[in-house]
Amino acid sequence: MISRIVRTMKRSGLATFALTLEASLTATAVLAQPAEDETQKAAKVALDLRNPVATLVSLHLENNWDFGYGNSQAIAYTAICIPVVPFSLSPDWNLITRTIIPSIYAEPVAKSGTSHSGLGDIVATIYLSPNQPAHGWYWGAGPGLILPSATDRLLGAGKWSAGPTLAVLRQDGPWTAGALTGHAWSFASTYAGSAVSTTHLQPFLSFTTGQDTTFGVDTTAEYDWKWRQWTVPLEVSISQVLTVARQDIELGLVGRWYAERALGGPQWGLSFTITFSFPKKSAN
């Protein structure tokens, strides 16, 4: 359409103006293209961050506050660093590594007690996942390992533990729905204590708007088979993808209420998250 208008103007004797118009429109199109590309990239990042088996390198940082522990209504603060690194094994298969590294500060649950702080137990998981979804379903499966890395006995289980993990999800337009699950059994100890046999279940549902804002609900539920105890925090979240100096960053806010908890456990909590993402570059 633009070229047709320019040709008509040239035939009408307006050649100079036509050339100026053509150059201006071409420059505008060139300048507009990166902005469109950035918008499309941010939208893809927002959806990929909902997918635990996406080929997306990311660094997820959490600041968690949980309130209402024990008779003293104590507060616990947990800073969590989660690097996620995918590896391409072949044109058809990927390997995604996810490591959870927590640092904890916990106030005493009894008024006469003392606070505790230090590194918690590190959790490492590996997902073997197909490069393309099967009939619209993404999935990944593999082993999980819990390292007894806690620097304080009250901040970890003190057990080497391992077990299977599984991720299944489906993305349909702006919607993402799925679940993470796994189980861990202890097989060695760094000090005496109860054996570990815990099931993890995290169903999730989210909606991402055209402005790269994501609203989500989920629960990171756990069942302790030794103590026959559920811990079920119900969470609602909102997050936004931003591009700062060409770096994609997602900021998030999470509120949670513990529908089921162990005796003396927290009642509610808040989280502030920041995620740095590094999408895999195309071979082109």
N, C-alpha and C positions, 0 to 999 in steps of 0.2 A: 504493500500500500504506500509506504513512504517513497520507495523508488519510483512508483507511478506518478506521484504528485510532483517529484523533482523533475522527471522527464517532461511533464506537461509545462512546468514553469520555464524550463529551458527552451522549449519550442515557442513559448510566448515572448521570448526576448528578455526574460528575467534570469539570465544565466548566473550572474554574480550572486544575486540573492539566493538562487537555488543551490549553488555550491555551498554558501554559508549555512543555509538551512540543513543541507545534507550532512555537513561536518558536525553541526551542533547536535543533530539527532543521533548520529553515530556515537559521539562522545557520551551523550546521555545514556545510551543503551549500554555502553561499555562500563560506565560508572555504576549503573544500577545493578549490573550482574553480580558483583561481589556481595552486595547487600542481600540479594535474593539467596545467593549461595550460603551466606552466613545464617540466614533465617532457616533454611532447610537443614543446615548442619545442626543448629541448636535444637530443632524439633526432633531430629534423629537421636541426638544425645539424650534428650529428655526421655525418650522411649527406651533407649538402650540401657539407661541407668535403672530401669524397672526390671531388666532382664538379667538375672544372675549368671547366665551362660552366654552373654553377648561378647563378641570379640572387641572389647573395650578396655583399655588400660585405665585404671582409675585409682585415686587415693581418697578414701572416705574417712573423714574425721568427725567423731561424735563427742559432744559434751552432754552427759546425762546426769540429771539430778533426780533422785528418788527420795520421797518424803514419807515419814510416819513409821519408822522402824521402832519396834519395841515400846516399852513403857515411857521412854524418854522422847518419843516422837522424833527420833534421830534422822539425820540426812546423810545420804551417801552420794558422793560425786564420782563418776567414772568417765575417764577420757579414753576413747577407743580409737585406734588407728587401724584401718583395714585397707591394705594394698591388694588390688586385684590385677593379676597379670595373665593374659591368655597366650597360649603358644599354639602355632599351627603345626599339627603332626603330619597332615596330608591335605590334599584338596577337599577331602570329605570330613575330616575329623579335627577337632580342637581339644586342647587341654587347658582348663581354666583353674588357676590357683587363687585361693582366697584365704588370707591370714588375718585373724582377729587378735589384736594386741591391746589388752586393757591395762590401764593404770587407775588405781582405786584409792579414794580417801573416804573412810567410814567413821562417822561419829559413834560414840558408845551407845549401845541399845539400852543400857542401864545407867542410871545417873551416877553410880559409883565406878563405872568402867572407864576405860581409856580408848582413845581413837586409834585407828590403824590406817596405815597408808603404804602403798608400794605397788609393785607389778602384780597383776593377776595371772591366771592360767591362760596360756596362749592356745588358740584353736586354729588348726590348719586344715583346710579341705581342698580336695582336688576333684574337678568334674571332667569326665570324658564326655564330650558332646558333639553331635553331628554338626557340620558347618551350615546345613540348611534345615529348616523346620520340616517335620514329617506331618503332612496334612494340616499344616497350620500350627502344630504343636512343637515348642522347643523343649528339650529335655537334656539333662546331664546327670551322670551318676559316677560315684567313685568313693574313695575312702576319706575318712575324717580322723584327725589325731588331736588329742588334747595333751599338751605338755604341762607337767607340774612346775611351772615357772614362777609361781607366786612367791614373793619375798617375805610374806607373812602367812603363818598357818591358817589364819582366819580369812584370808583373801583368796584361798583356792582349796581344791579338794586334796592336793598332795598325791595325786594318782596319775600314772600314765594310762590313758584311755584311748580306745579306738573303736571304729565301727563304720557302717555304710552310711552314705548320704545320697540324697536324690532331690533334684529340682525339676519341676514340670510347670509349664506355663503356656498361655496362648495370648497373642496380641491381635486384636481386631480393631483397626482404626486407632482411636485414642484410648481404647480400653486395654488394660493388662490384667489378667487374672491367673493365679497359679498358687503354688505352694512349694516350700522347702521342708524337707523332713530328714531325719536321721536318728541313729541310736548309737550310744557310746557305752562300752563296758570297760572297766578298769582291768589291767593285766599286770601292773607293777606299782609299787608304792615308794615314795620318798620318806614317808613317816606313817605311823599307825593311824588308822581311821577307817570309817565305813567305806565299803566298796562302792564303786560308781556303776549304776545301771540307769541311764537317763534317756528318755525319748524326747526329741525336739520336733515340734510341728509349727510351721509358720505359713498359714494361708494368707493371701494378700489380694487386694483388688484396688486398682487405681484408674484414674481418668486424667488424661493430659490435654489441656486446652490448646487452641491455636496460638496462644501467647507463651507456650512452653511452661505453663504453670500446671503442676500435678497435684491432685487431691487423692489421698489414699487412706485405706483402712486395712489393718492387719492385726494379728496377734502372734507374739513369739512365745508360744506356750511350751512348757516343759513338764514332763511327768517323771518323778523320781520313784522308780520301782522298789527301791529299798525302804523308803519311808512312806510309800503309797500316797504321794502328795503331788497335786497339780499346782503349778504357778502359771497364771493366765492373765497377762496384761493386755487389755484392749487398747489399741492405739489408733489415733487419727493424725494425719499429717498433711502438710502443705509445703510444696517446694517450688523453686523457680530457677530455671537455667538462665545464666547471664554470660555474656562474653566480655571479658575485661582484658585489654591488651592482647587480643587474639587467643586468650585462654578461656576455655569453657569451664564455668564454675556453677555448681548447683548449691543453693542455700535452702535449708529446710528447717521446719519447726514441727515438733512432734509432741502431742499430749497423750498421756496414758493413765488408765485406771485399772487397778488390779482386781479383776473379778474373782480370782481365786489366788490365795497365797498361803505360804507356810506361816505358822504361828510366829508372830513378831516380825513378819516381812513387811515390805513397804505398802503403802495404800495408794499412792499416785506418784506420777513423775512427769518430767519435762525433758526434752532433748533439743539441742540446737546442732545442726549438722552442716558441714561444708564438704563438697566433693569436687575434686579436680579430675577432669576426664581428658583422656588423650586418645581420640578415635584412631583406629588402625588406618594407615594411609593406603590408598588404592595403588595397585600395581601400575596403573596408568599415570 
